[in-house]
Amino acid sequence: MGKGHSPAVAELGERELLRRLERFAPPGQLADDAALLPSTPGGRRGVISSDVLVEDHHFSKTTTPPESVGWRAVMANVSDLAAMGADQVVGITVGLSCPGSLPWHWLESVYGGMVRALRCHGAYLLGGDCVGSPLVSLAITAIGTVDQEHVIRRHGAQVGDWLVCSGPHGLSSYGLSLLLHGVNPTPGSLRAQAIAAHRYPQARLDVPPQLCASQPPGTPWRVAGTDSSDGLAQALHLLCGEQGLGAHVHRLPLPGALLGLPEAERHCLWGGEDFELVLALEPGWAQALLERDPGFYHVGTVTANNHLLLKDAQDGRLRPLPLGKPFDHFARMTPMETKTQGSPRH
């Protein structure tokens, strides 16, 4: 063993930790939203995602009802499957850690929320494990399938591709800010809509079939994509910046309810927890997708300059798109600080 300084995990940060862990896996294995299994004789591939949710780090009992904890845990994993092109979910396993003093009715509601979310996709609770611990945590593994010819990966974007997303961004983050701090004056209808978006998000498992249906004849399957659970800006960085490419973002996919509100841009770009898919597509394919589903947004274009630039809504100038502070699971924060940074799954 060397005597040099060994950095703590918090010093490394989540992205650097993942980079260092990549050497323990086959090349490229950790580069996507989920893991692919070998093809089956029927031309399908298994897709597996895993996620750990820890009390007071990813969710708070003060802002999230137990049913919502279970619902969100499932949808976060299903979103990762959809980001790989999966169009079917088989089910999940759950590794439960909790203190012995936890009331059964709270846990019952968590699992009830899981099952209701699973039923939305014809999936089931397959099994799991449980152990005692000081805090509640849920370690979930989700299993789905994808046609081997229609896999989506984070890499593969090309200069000139259109950047599209499957829906608006920012409402979930705004809902969390209402729960944590309150924002006044906020109309009752907007408050209810935003809080519902945060507590009961919908994973976009419907997007892969729409991609297939809108694929122009003769156009090869080349789709780069990821989900926006860590924010739209981070998704664009994964698709473009980390691939040595850039992007010109000419339109933010703001929900109508947030237009004109303070910090709407921050919620849209860095709030996270929207669970939409962000895709890079050949322009003709993207246009066909937009015509098929007007709920999609054309947000920008892939460029070669390795810079993410945002068109200013006021003067039309391009300005650098900062990444803000992406959610880091190992940052040195107090629980309350964690609730207000990046993509805190509360």
QUIURVEN-V587432 format. One record per residue. OMEGA is omega in whole degrees, 0 to 359 (NA if undefined). Layout:
OMEGA
OMEGA
This chain:
177
182
180
180
174
184
173
181
179
177
179
187
186
183
180
177
180
178
181
179
181
183
178
181
175
181
178
186
184
188
185
181
181
183
178
174
179
180
175
178
180
178
177
175
174
177
183
174
178
183
177
177
185
179
179
173
178
177
178
179
180
182
187
175
184
178
178
177
180
180
183
179
179
185
177
180
178
178
177
177
180
180
176
181
181
176
177
174
178
180
182
164
184
171
185
170
181
176
179
181
182
179
181
185
177
181
178
179
176
181
174
176
176
184
178
177
179
181
177
184
178
184
188
167
188
183
179
183
177
182
177
179
182
182
176
170
179
176
188
171
180
182
177
178
179
172
185
179
187
178
175
177
178
180
176
177
179
178
181
176
172
173
181
174
190
180
182
181
172
186
179
179
178
177
178
180
176
181
184
191
188
178
184
353
178
179
182
181
178
179
180
180
183
180
177
178
180
186
184
179
179
174
188
177
178
185
180
176
178
175
179
184
183
181
181
178
178
178
180
179
175
182
171
183
175
175
187
181
178
177
181
181
179
178
178
177
180
183
186
186
182
178
180
181
177
179
168
180
184
181
175
181
181
172
182
182
183
183
178
180
177
176
178
180
180
179
182
187
191
184
180
176
177
178
170
175
177
191
170
186
170
189
180
178
179
179
178
179
179
178
180
182
181
178
176
179
168
188
183
184
177
180
185
192
177
176
173
185
181
177
181
183
183
186
177
180
176
178
181
177
179
179
185
178
180
179
180
184
186
179
180
181
168
178
181
178
180
182
186
183
169
187
185
185
178
NA
